[in-house]
Amino acid sequence: MIGNGTILEATPGGADTDLKNLRLLVQLRWLAIAGQLVTILFVELVLNIDLPLAFMAMTLGALLSLNLVSIHWLRRKRAPGLAWVLLIDILLLTVQLSLSGGGRNPFIAIYLLQVTLAAVLLRPGQCWRLVGLTALLTAMLTRVHLPLRLPEYEPFFTTYLSGMLVALLIDAVLIVTFVTRINRNLRDRDARLAALRQHAAEEDHIVRMGLLASGAAHELGTPLASISVILSDWRAIPVTANDPELQHDIAQMQKAVDRCKSIVSGILASSGELRGEDPVPTSVGEFLDDILAEWSENHDQAPLKLRDQVSPDVRILADAALTQLVTTVLDNAHEVSPDWVELTAAVRGEHLVIRVGDRGPGFRADVLANLGKPYNSSKPGQGRGLGLFLVVNAVRKLGGDVTASNLAGGGALVTLKLPLDKLSVTGDRR
């Protein structure tokens, strides 16, 4: 009647939240056991109202058993649907009420707590079925119950009003306390699901960009080869052979074409079209020196200050992808600060930390807030911000992190935090 016997398992989505809510129900049930025990003793010993203590103790034992089973479920991170748990709670409450006056028991108001929990925790269909069941049980309690045997001197109405006041206060306190915590769990679940959806969207965006880049690389291969042949012919013809200035210009153009061909080859290799190079054993110092040499050559000896603070040096595995990550950040810094770029490397704990600083205008606040999202850039123009977007996602795939900040004296600082266990050859340092 309530729903199927779905088994919940801890996952990043809703089931993990349901397990957290089940833990809250366990805490609530401990309070219910203690509250019922105190109430039974008070009614029996202070108000001198005879109760069927043996049967009520058996009901408390069943409630205690349910809590112990729930704790076992939590330890295994598996549990039935919350609808079944709430159903058992309502049935046990009904048994306890039927043993103590039924509809004449002021604590029948505790049903309100159960209905509130159902409204917060369950789907609408399940919730309405529990509401219908609760209404049916309430009507049944007016007919099927053991009557309260009050002392002759005890005015029933006064006792009933006092009990109703206590029941309503208990309802109010428990509803506010537990519903607030349940809502916090639900908000956390929604935040996790939103983050997963955002991550999936970014993954899809990267895949589409990869397909477009692969297609573009195919298309660029032929014209680049043609340009390279033409440049070779120009270098050999008499008009340019005796002109040092033209020879220099042709050499620079050939260097740019070779750079483009290398980029195209890298795109094809990373997309699986060609066999990519295996990671090469090196050290952090050698890796940084290679980046410095290649970057300076491709940027016409642009100023780049290198601060290698890794001592002793660390052996790592480096490949073209890792080089491209650092180069992309350097290119972004050089674009906004052509006169000064600084590259710093250091080991902090189990991470290789690479920092790239510049003296440009820095990042806008909205860019910092949305770091790692596509088309998020302070620079004008279509397609801006994709470089840093790819860097952030690639570093996160390695288990690292990327942060950005503005420097107090002007400029910006981008920090790549790379786990050494994903880069090191053996974990040794030399």
Secondary structure, DSSP 4 states (H G I P E B T S, - for coil): -----PEEE--TTHHHHHHHHHHHHHHHHHHHHHHHHHHHHHHHHTS--B--HHHHHHHHHHHHHHHHHHHHHHHHTEEE-HHHHHHHHHHHHHHHHHTTTGGG-GGGGGHHHHHHHHHHHS-HHHHHHHHHHHHHHHHHHTTSSPPPB--TTS-HHHHHHHHHHHHHHHHHHHHHHHHHHHHHHHHHHHHHHHHHHHHHHHHHHHHHHHHHHHHHHHHHHHHHHHHHHHHHHHHHSHHHHT-HHHHHHHHHHHHHHHHHHHHHHHHHHHTTSSPPPPPEEEEHHHHHHHHHHHHHHHTTS---EEEE--SS-EEEEE-HHHHHHHHHHHHHHHHH-TT-EEEEEEEETTEEEEEEEE-S----HHHHHTTTSTT--SS-STTTTHHHHHHHHHHHHTT-EEEEEE-TTSSEEEEEEEEHHHHEEEEEE-
